[in-house]
Amino acid sequence: MDWQQLVSLAIVASAATLLLGSRFRRRKYCFERVSRCGCLERLSSGPSGAIVFRARKGERPEVRLKLR
C-alpha cells in the first residue's frame, strides 16, 4: 500500500466518522427551526393552509392556496 492509498483511506475514514458523528449527535433546541421567524408561536393557532404551485409544459403556471 503506497502513501496515496493511505491518504485517500484516511480522508474517507475521517469523512465517514464526521458524517456518522453528526447523525447521532444531539441537536440544540433552536427557535428558528421550530418557527420560521424565530419567535414562539403556537402552531395550532389560526387557520393552516398550503400553497400549491403547478406548472406544465405548454400551459400557464398557476398558484393555488388551500385553507383548512
N, CA, C and O atoms as a Tinker XYZ file with bonds, in Angstrom:
   272  protein
     1  N      0.865000   -1.169000    0.000000    73     2
     2  CA     0.000000    0.000000    0.000000    64     1     3
     3  C      0.913000    1.234000    0.000000    63     2     4     5
     4  O      1.728000    1.412000    0.905000    81     3
     5  N      0.768000    2.063000   -1.004000    73     3     6
     6  CA     1.608000    3.251000   -1.072000    64     5     7
     7  C      0.957000    4.410000   -0.308000    63     6     8     9
     8  O     -0.145000    4.272000    0.223000    81     7
     9  N      1.642000    5.536000   -0.262000    73     7    10
    10  CA     1.198000    6.658000    0.569000    64     9    11
    11  C     -0.079000    7.303000    0.034000    63    10    12    13
    12  O     -0.845000    7.864000    0.818000    81    11
    13  N     -0.333000    7.244000   -1.273000    73    11    14
    14  CA    -1.548000    7.844000   -1.830000    64    13    15
    15  C     -2.790000    7.078000   -1.396000    63    14    16    17
    16  O     -3.811000    7.682000   -1.067000    81    15
    17  N     -2.709000    5.773000   -1.393000    73    15    18
    18  CA    -3.834000    4.968000   -0.928000    64    17    19
    19  C     -4.079000    5.188000    0.554000    63    18    20    21
    20  O     -5.225000    5.255000    0.998000    81    19
    21  N     -3.007000    5.301000    1.313000    73    19    22
    22  CA    -3.133000    5.533000    2.746000    64    21    23
    23  C     -3.798000    6.878000    3.031000    63    22    24    25
    24  O     -4.660000    6.967000    3.905000    81    23
    25  N     -3.409000    7.923000    2.304000    73    23    26
    26  CA    -4.008000    9.251000    2.477000    64    25    27
    27  C     -5.473000    9.241000    2.058000    63    26    28    29
    28  O     -6.315000    9.824000    2.741000    81    27
    29  N     -5.786000    8.580000    0.937000    73    27    30
    30  CA    -7.182000    8.539000    0.485000    64    29    31
    31  C     -8.056000    7.756000    1.463000    63    30    32    33
    32  O     -9.198000    8.145000    1.710000    81    31
    33  N     -7.544000    6.668000    2.021000    73    31    34
    34  CA    -8.311000    5.917000    3.019000    64    33    35
    35  C     -8.500000    6.726000    4.301000    63    34    36    37
    36  O     -9.549000    6.634000    4.939000    81    35
    37  N     -7.508000    7.505000    4.679000    73    35    38
    38  CA    -7.642000    8.359000    5.857000    64    37    39
    39  C     -8.698000    9.445000    5.629000    63    38    40    41
    40  O     -9.457000    9.770000    6.542000    81    39
    41  N     -8.751000   10.001000    4.429000    73    39    42
    42  CA    -9.769000   11.009000    4.115000    64    41    43
    43  C    -11.159000   10.396000    4.145000    63    42    44    45
    44  O    -12.083000   10.987000    4.704000    81    43
    45  N    -11.318000    9.232000    3.558000    73    43    46
    46  CA   -12.626000    8.559000    3.547000    64    45    47
    47  C    -13.048000    8.179000    4.957000    63    46    48    49
    48  O    -14.218000    8.327000    5.311000    81    47
    49  N    -12.120000    7.695000    5.764000    73    47    50
    50  CA   -12.448000    7.310000    7.136000    64    49    51
    51  C    -12.837000    8.523000    7.972000    63    50    52    53
    52  O    -13.769000    8.448000    8.773000    81    51
    53  N    -12.135000    9.637000    7.794000    73    51    54
    54  CA   -12.486000   10.834000    8.566000    64    53    55
    55  C    -13.828000   11.401000    8.123000    63    54    56    57
    56  O    -14.596000   11.884000    8.955000    81    55
    57  N    -14.123000   11.351000    6.832000    73    55    58
    58  CA   -15.429000   11.823000    6.351000    64    57    59
    59  C    -16.554000   10.947000    6.893000    63    58    60    61
    60  O    -17.591000   11.462000    7.309000    81    59
    61  N    -16.360000    9.631000    6.893000    73    59    62
    62  CA   -17.378000    8.725000    7.422000    64    61    63
    63  C    -17.584000    8.949000    8.914000    63    62    64    65
    64  O    -18.714000    8.906000    9.401000    81    63
    65  N    -16.493000    9.188000    9.640000    73    63    66
    66  CA   -16.596000    9.444000   11.081000    64    65    67
    67  C    -17.363000   10.731000   11.351000    63    66    68    69
    68  O    -18.217000   10.774000   12.237000    81    67
    69  N    -17.062000   11.777000   10.591000    73    67    70
    70  CA   -17.776000   13.043000   10.783000    64    69    71
    71  C    -19.254000   12.921000   10.428000    63    70    72    73
    72  O    -20.102000   13.466000   11.134000    81    71
    73  N    -19.573000   12.218000    9.350000    73    71    74
    74  CA   -20.977000   12.051000    8.965000    64    73    75
    75  C    -21.755000   11.240000    9.995000    63    74    76    77
    76  O    -22.874000   11.604000   10.356000    81    75
    77  N    -21.174000   10.155000   10.464000    73    75    78
    78  CA   -21.859000    9.340000   11.471000    64    77    79
    79  C    -21.967000   10.072000   12.808000    63    78    80    81
    80  O    -22.968000    9.941000   13.512000    81    79
    81  N    -20.938000   10.840000   13.157000    73    79    82
    82  CA   -20.983000   11.598000   14.403000    64    81    83
    83  C    -22.051000   12.672000   14.383000    63    82    84    85
    84  O    -22.728000   12.892000   15.388000    81    83
    85  N    -22.213000   13.351000   13.240000    73    83    86
    86  CA   -23.257000   14.377000   13.154000    64    85    87
    87  C    -24.642000   13.747000   13.123000    63    86    88    89
    88  O    -25.617000   14.374000   13.534000    81    87
    89  N    -24.736000   12.520000   12.641000    73    87    90
    90  CA   -26.036000   11.846000   12.581000    64    89    91
    91  C    -26.540000   11.483000   13.985000    63    90    92    93
    92  O    -27.735000   11.592000   14.261000    81    91
    93  N    -25.646000   11.058000   14.856000    73    91    94
    94  CA   -26.050000   10.608000   16.184000    64    93    95
    95  C    -25.889000   11.678000   17.260000    63    94    96    97
    96  O    -26.294000   11.457000   18.401000    81    95
    97  N    -25.309000   12.830000   16.928000    73    95    98
    98  CA   -25.132000   13.891000   17.910000    64    97    99
    99  C    -26.489000   14.543000   18.208000    63    98   100   101
   100  O    -27.311000   14.725000   17.309000    81    99
   101  N    -26.703000   14.882000   19.447000    73    99   102
   102  CA   -27.946000   15.510000   19.852000    64   101   103
   103  C    -27.913000   16.989000   19.488000    63   102   104   105
   104  O    -26.932000   17.681000   19.759000    81   103
   105  N    -28.993000   17.469000   18.872000    73   103   106
   106  CA   -29.044000   18.852000   18.432000    64   105   107
   107  C    -29.522000   19.761000   19.546000    63   106   108   109
   108  O    -30.290000   19.356000   20.419000    81   107
   109  N    -29.052000   21.000000   19.498000    73   107   110
   110  CA   -29.544000   22.001000   20.438000    64   109   111
   111  C    -30.935000   22.447000   20.007000    63   110   112   113
   112  O    -31.270000   22.402000   18.823000    81   111
   113  N    -31.739000   22.876000   20.966000    73   111   114
   114  CA   -33.066000   23.381000   20.651000    64   113   115
   115  C    -32.915000   24.750000   20.001000    63   114   116   117
   116  O    -32.263000   25.635000   20.556000    81   115
   117  N    -33.502000   24.924000   18.854000    73   115   118
   118  CA   -33.346000   26.168000   18.099000    64   117   119
   119  C    -34.737000   26.709000   17.759000    63   118   120   121
   120  O    -35.560000   26.002000   17.178000    81   119
   121  N    -34.990000   27.965000   18.125000    73   119   122
   122  CA   -36.287000   28.564000   17.838000    64   121   123
   123  C    -36.506000   28.731000   16.335000    63   122   124   125
   124  O    -37.643000   28.653000   15.870000    81   123
   125  N    -35.452000   28.955000   15.580000    73   123   126
   126  CA   -35.602000   29.169000   14.146000    64   125   127
   127  C    -36.083000   27.918000   13.426000    63   126   128   129
   128  O    -36.763000   28.019000   12.405000    81   127
   129  N    -35.742000   26.749000   13.937000    73   127   130
   130  CA   -36.238000   25.518000   13.328000    64   129   131
   131  C    -37.690000   25.269000   13.677000    63   130   132   133
   132  O    -38.429000   24.684000   12.886000    81   131
   133  N    -38.111000   25.713000   14.870000    73   131   134
   134  CA   -39.484000   25.480000   15.302000    64   133   135
   135  C    -40.439000   26.379000   14.530000    63   134   136   137
   136  O    -41.479000   25.925000   14.051000    81   135
   137  N    -40.087000   27.644000   14.411000    73   135   138
   138  CA   -40.909000   28.561000   13.637000    64   137   139
   139  C    -40.020000   29.317000   12.671000    63   138   140   141
   140  O    -38.816000   29.433000   12.899000    81   139
   141  N    -40.583000   29.823000   11.618000    73   139   142
   142  CA   -39.781000   30.446000   10.569000    64   141   143
   143  C    -39.166000   31.765000   11.006000    63   142   144   145
   144  O    -38.059000   32.101000   10.583000    81   143
   145  N    -39.868000   32.515000   11.845000    73   143   146
   146  CA   -39.371000   33.845000   12.205000    64   145   147
   147  C    -38.472000   33.812000   13.431000    63   146   148   149
   148  O    -37.801000   34.804000   13.716000    81   147
   149  N    -38.436000   32.716000   14.159000    73   147   150
   150  CA   -37.616000   32.628000   15.355000    64   149   151
   151  C    -38.375000   32.986000   16.610000    63   150   152   153
   152  O    -37.803000   32.967000   17.700000    81   151
   153  N    -39.651000   33.313000   16.486000    73   151   154
   154  CA   -40.440000   33.663000   17.657000    64   153   155
   155  C    -41.252000   32.451000   18.105000    63   154   156   157
   156  O    -41.469000   31.520000   17.330000    81   155
   157  N    -41.692000   32.470000   19.340000    73   155   158
   158  CA   -42.521000   31.386000   19.846000    64   157   159
   159  C    -43.968000   31.654000   19.477000    63   158   160   161
   160  O    -44.547000   32.660000   19.889000    81   159
   161  N    -44.528000   30.782000   18.727000    73   159   162
   162  CA   -45.932000   30.905000   18.382000    64   161   163
   163  C    -46.535000   29.512000   18.390000    63   162   164   165
   164  O    -45.856000   28.521000   18.123000    81   163
   165  N    -47.772000   29.457000   18.689000    73   163   166
   166  CA   -48.437000   28.159000   18.693000    64   165   167
   167  C    -48.707000   27.736000   17.255000    63   166   168   169
   168  O    -49.173000   28.524000   16.432000    81   167
   169  N    -48.407000   26.498000   16.980000    73   167   170
   170  CA   -48.604000   26.006000   15.631000    64   169   171
   171  C    -50.078000   25.792000   15.308000    63   170   172   173
   172  O    -50.462000   25.820000   14.139000    81   171
   173  N    -50.906000   25.578000   16.325000    73   171   174
   174  CA   -52.312000   25.312000   16.088000    64   173   175
   175  C    -53.150000   26.586000   16.057000    63   174   176   177
   176  O    -54.355000   26.508000   15.818000    81   175
   177  N    -52.554000   27.756000   16.290000    73   175   178
   178  CA   -53.335000   28.985000   16.289000    64   177   179
   179  C    -53.539000   29.471000   14.864000    63   178   180   181
   180  O    -52.591000   29.530000   14.082000    81   179
   181  N    -54.762000   29.814000   14.531000    73   179   182
   182  CA   -55.073000   30.330000   13.210000    64   181   183
   183  C    -55.280000   29.217000   12.196000    63   182   184   185
   184  O    -55.007000   28.047000   12.466000    81   183
   185  N    -55.762000   29.602000   11.033000    73   183   186
   186  CA   -56.003000   28.595000   10.010000    64   185   187
   187  C    -54.699000   28.123000    9.386000    63   186   188   189
   188  O    -53.777000   28.905000    9.152000    81   187
   189  N    -54.648000   26.836000    9.127000    73   187   190
   190  CA   -53.467000   26.293000    8.459000    64   189   191
   191  C    -53.809000   26.088000    6.993000    63   190   192   193
   192  O    -54.958000   25.809000    6.650000    81   191
   193  N    -52.835000   26.222000    6.148000    73   191   194
   194  CA   -53.089000   26.087000    4.732000    64   193   195
   195  C    -51.861000   25.621000    4.006000    63   194   196   197
   196  O    -50.826000   25.328000    4.604000    81   195
   197  N    -52.000000   25.559000    2.700000    73   195   198
   198  CA   -50.888000   25.129000    1.876000    64   197   199
   199  C    -50.906000   25.915000    0.578000    63   198   200   201
   200  O    -51.969000   26.285000    0.078000    81   199
   201  N    -49.750000   26.160000    0.049000    73   199   202
   202  CA   -49.619000   26.815000   -1.242000    64   201   203
   203  C    -49.142000   25.762000   -2.223000    63   202   204   205
   204  O    -48.133000   25.097000   -1.986000    81   203
   205  N    -49.862000   25.609000   -3.320000    73   203   206
   206  CA   -49.545000   24.592000   -4.322000    64   205   207
   207  C    -49.180000   25.301000   -5.615000    63   206   208   209
   208  O    -49.961000   26.091000   -6.146000    81   207
   209  N    -47.986000   25.009000   -6.117000    73   207   210
   210  CA   -47.529000   25.562000   -7.386000    64   209   211
   211  C    -47.670000   24.481000   -8.450000    63   210   212   213
   212  O    -47.220000   23.350000   -8.267000    81   211
   213  N    -48.301000   24.843000   -9.567000    73   211   214
   214  CA   -48.442000   23.896000  -10.668000    64   213   215
   215  C    -47.969000   24.539000  -11.953000    63   214   216   217
   216  O    -48.356000   25.666000  -12.260000    81   215
   217  N    -47.154000   23.854000  -12.696000    73   215   218
   218  CA   -46.712000   24.326000  -13.999000    64   217   219
   219  C    -46.465000   23.117000  -14.889000    63   218   220   221
   220  O    -45.730000   22.197000  -14.531000    81   219
   221  N    -47.088000   23.143000  -16.039000    73   219   222
   222  CA   -46.886000   22.085000  -17.018000    64   221   223
   223  C    -46.417000   22.691000  -18.326000    63   222   224   225
   224  O    -46.684000   23.854000  -18.627000    81   223
   225  N    -45.733000   21.901000  -19.072000    73   223   226
   226  CA   -45.176000   22.394000  -20.333000    64   225   227
   227  C    -46.315000   22.785000  -21.277000    63   226   228   229
   228  O    -47.226000   21.996000  -21.529000    81   227
   229  N    -46.252000   23.993000  -21.785000    73   227   230
   230  CA   -47.272000   24.455000  -22.719000    64   229   231
   231  C    -48.477000   25.089000  -22.055000    63   230   232   233
   232  O    -49.307000   25.679000  -22.745000    81   231
   233  N    -48.605000   24.988000  -20.739000    73   231   234
   234  CA   -49.739000   25.575000  -20.024000    64   233   235
   235  C    -49.275000   26.731000  -19.165000    63   234   236   237
   236  O    -48.085000   26.902000  -18.900000    81   235
   237  N    -50.237000   27.510000  -18.743000    73   235   238
   238  CA   -49.941000   28.652000  -17.893000    64   237   239
   239  C    -49.707000   28.169000  -16.456000    63   238   240   241
   240  O    -50.490000   27.368000  -15.947000    81   239
   241  N    -48.641000   28.644000  -15.794000    73   239   242
   242  CA   -48.409000   28.239000  -14.399000    64   241   243
   243  C    -49.479000   28.810000  -13.480000    63   242   244   245
   244  O    -49.970000   29.917000  -13.701000    81   243
   245  N    -49.836000   28.058000  -12.458000    73   243   246
   246  CA   -50.843000   28.544000  -11.522000    64   245   247
   247  C    -50.410000   28.299000  -10.091000    63   246   248   249
   248  O    -49.670000   27.360000   -9.797000    81   247
   249  N    -50.886000   29.160000   -9.210000    73   247   250
   250  CA   -50.606000   29.068000   -7.787000    64   249   251
   251  C    -51.943000   28.960000   -7.076000    63   250   252   253
   252  O    -52.814000   29.808000   -7.271000    81   251
   253  N    -52.120000   27.935000   -6.257000    73   251   254
   254  CA   -53.369000   27.740000   -5.524000    64   253   255
   255  C    -53.099000   27.810000   -4.037000    63   254   256   257
   256  O    -52.072000   27.326000   -3.561000    81   255
   257  N    -54.006000   28.406000   -3.314000    73   255   258
   258  CA   -53.916000   28.491000   -1.864000    64   257   259
   259  C    -55.037000   27.647000   -1.277000    63   258   260   261
   260  O    -56.214000   27.913000   -1.521000    81   259
   261  N    -54.672000   26.627000   -0.503000    73   259   262
   262  CA   -55.661000   25.736000    0.107000    64   261   263
   263  C    -55.715000   26.018000    1.597000    63   262   264   265
   264  O    -54.725000   25.822000    2.302000    81   263
   265  N    -56.855000   26.474000    2.080000    73   263   266
   266  CA   -57.041000   26.701000    3.508000    64   265   267
   267  C    -57.823000   25.560000    4.111000    63   266   268   269
   268  O    -58.714000   24.989000    3.482000    81   267
   269  N    -57.472000   25.237000    5.348000    73   267   270
   270  CA   -58.185000   24.139000    6.022000    64   269   271
   271  C    -58.997000   24.662000    7.145000    63   270   272
   272  O    -59.668000   23.893000    7.833000    81   271
